[in-house]
């Protein structure tokens, strides 16, 4: 099983959080860690590329610490991580003629589908209820015994 390297972790975080290289450089400045965009780009290259550089533990540790500050803020100035991530998504430029991926499209908010996509409340039952069963409306059919009652002795002779 292939082991994740620091480079892989950094790449996955960049994609998941929709970060550009210049944003990562700014995030690292939050913990006074200076790195150039070209040094950062070397971490994202293929391993067989001549300019590939292995991401050290110190770089990843500082990035993770800075990322916490970037997303949550400080004690004096707390932030909502969802607002920060929404801002990242809004900053991504949309190329002309590019098709939007199906899983990133807004879901239709019509009828029952609206409640399906809301996470803040339980869906309410909007379907029409069936009328309650009334025994007077329907005559009950006599129960037909499908299986005969059988007495099992299991081969033992018991005195009764």
C-alpha positions as CSV (number, residue, x, y, z in Angstrom):
1,X,0.0,0.0,0.0
2,X,1.4,3.4,-1.0
3,X,2.2,5.7,1.8
4,X,1.1,9.4,1.6
5,X,4.0,11.8,1.5
6,X,4.0,15.3,2.8
7,X,3.8,16.4,-0.8
8,X,0.6,14.3,-1.3
9,X,-1.0,15.8,1.8
10,X,-0.2,19.3,0.7
11,X,-1.6,18.6,-2.8
12,X,-4.8,17.1,-1.4
13,X,-5.3,20.0,1.0
14,X,-4.8,22.5,-1.8
15,X,-7.4,20.8,-4.0
16,X,-9.9,20.2,-1.2
17,X,-9.8,23.8,0.1
18,X,-9.5,25.3,-3.5
19,X,-6.4,27.2,-2.7
20,X,-4.1,28.9,-5.2
21,X,-0.3,29.0,-4.7
22,X,-0.4,32.7,-3.8
23,X,-3.0,32.0,-1.2
24,X,-0.9,29.3,0.3
25,X,2.1,31.7,0.5
26,X,-0.2,34.2,2.3
27,X,-1.4,31.6,4.7
28,X,2.1,30.5,5.6
29,X,2.9,34.2,6.3
30,X,0.4,34.0,9.2
31,X,2.9,31.9,11.2
32,X,5.9,33.9,9.9
33,X,7.0,31.2,7.5
34,X,8.3,32.7,4.3
35,X,8.3,30.7,1.1
36,X,8.3,31.7,-2.6
37,X,5.8,30.6,-5.1
38,X,8.5,28.8,-7.1
39,X,9.6,26.8,-4.0
40,X,5.9,26.0,-3.3
41,X,5.4,25.0,-7.0
42,X,8.3,22.5,-6.6
43,X,6.3,20.6,-4.0
44,X,3.4,20.1,-6.5
45,X,5.5,18.7,-9.3
46,X,5.7,15.1,-10.3
47,X,8.4,13.1,-8.5
48,X,10.3,12.4,-11.7
49,X,10.5,16.1,-12.7
50,X,13.9,17.8,-12.4
51,X,12.6,20.6,-10.2
52,X,10.6,18.4,-7.8
53,X,11.4,19.1,-4.2
54,X,10.3,17.0,-1.2
55,X,8.1,18.8,1.3
56,X,9.7,18.6,4.7
57,X,7.9,18.1,8.0
58,X,8.6,21.7,9.0
59,X,6.9,23.1,5.9
60,X,3.8,20.9,6.3
61,X,3.6,21.6,10.1
62,X,3.8,25.3,9.6
63,X,1.2,25.1,6.8
64,X,-1.2,23.2,9.0
65,X,-0.8,25.6,11.9
66,X,-1.3,28.6,9.6
67,X,-4.3,26.9,8.0
68,X,-6.0,26.7,11.4
69,X,-5.4,30.4,11.9
70,X,-6.6,31.1,8.4
71,X,-9.8,29.2,8.7
72,X,-10.7,29.7,12.4
73,X,-9.1,33.0,13.1
74,X,-7.6,33.9,16.5
75,X,-9.1,34.0,19.9
76,X,-9.4,37.8,19.6
77,X,-10.8,37.7,16.1
78,X,-12.6,34.4,15.5
79,X,-13.8,33.4,12.0
80,X,-16.4,31.0,10.6
81,X,-14.5,28.4,8.5
82,X,-17.5,28.0,6.2
83,X,-17.4,31.7,5.3
84,X,-13.7,31.5,4.5
85,X,-14.2,28.4,2.3
86,X,-17.1,30.1,0.5
87,X,-14.9,33.1,-0.2
88,X,-12.3,30.7,-1.7
89,X,-14.9,29.2,-4.0
90,X,-16.1,32.6,-5.0
91,X,-12.6,33.7,-6.0
92,X,-12.1,30.9,-8.5
93,X,-12.4,32.4,-12.0
94,X,-14.9,30.6,-14.3
95,X,-13.4,30.1,-17.8
96,X,-15.6,31.0,-20.7
97,X,-17.2,28.0,-22.4
98,X,-16.2,25.7,-19.5
99,X,-18.8,23.3,-18.4
100,X,-19.6,23.2,-14.7
101,X,-19.1,19.9,-13.0
102,X,-22.4,18.2,-12.1
103,X,-21.4,17.7,-8.4
104,X,-20.7,21.5,-7.9
105,X,-23.9,22.7,-9.4
106,X,-26.5,24.1,-7.1
107,X,-29.2,21.6,-6.4
108,X,-32.8,22.5,-7.5
109,X,-34.9,23.8,-4.6
110,X,-38.4,22.8,-5.6
111,X,-40.9,21.1,-3.5
112,X,-39.7,18.2,-1.4
113,X,-36.2,18.4,-3.0
114,X,-35.6,21.7,-1.1
115,X,-35.7,20.0,2.3
116,X,-33.5,17.2,1.1
117,X,-30.6,19.5,0.7
118,X,-31.0,21.6,3.9
119,X,-28.8,20.5,6.7
120,X,-30.2,22.7,9.4
121,X,-33.6,21.1,9.9
122,X,-35.2,17.7,9.6
123,X,-37.3,17.3,6.5
124,X,-41.0,17.6,7.2
125,X,-43.4,15.1,5.8
126,X,-45.2,16.9,2.9
127,X,-46.7,13.8,1.4
128,X,-50.5,13.4,1.7
129,X,-51.4,11.1,4.5
130,X,-53.5,8.0,3.7
131,X,-56.8,7.8,5.4
132,X,-56.8,5.9,8.6
133,X,-58.0,2.3,8.3
134,X,-61.5,1.9,9.4
135,X,-62.7,-1.7,10.2
136,X,-66.3,-0.8,9.5
137,X,-65.5,0.1,5.9
138,X,-64.1,-3.3,5.0
139,X,-65.5,-6.6,5.9
140,X,-62.8,-8.8,7.3
141,X,-62.4,-12.1,5.4
142,X,-62.3,-15.2,7.5
143,X,-58.8,-16.3,8.3
144,X,-57.8,-19.4,6.3
145,X,-55.5,-21.7,8.0
146,X,-52.7,-22.4,5.5
147,X,-50.6,-24.7,7.7
148,X,-52.1,-27.4,9.9
149,X,-51.1,-27.5,13.5
150,X,-48.7,-30.3,13.9
151,X,-47.5,-31.8,17.1
152,X,-43.8,-32.6,17.0
153,X,-42.5,-35.4,19.2
154,X,-38.9,-35.3,18.1
155,X,-38.5,-39.1,18.6
156,X,-39.0,-39.1,22.3
157,X,-41.7,-40.9,24.1
158,X,-43.0,-38.8,26.9
159,X,-45.4,-40.1,29.4
160,X,-48.3,-37.8,29.9
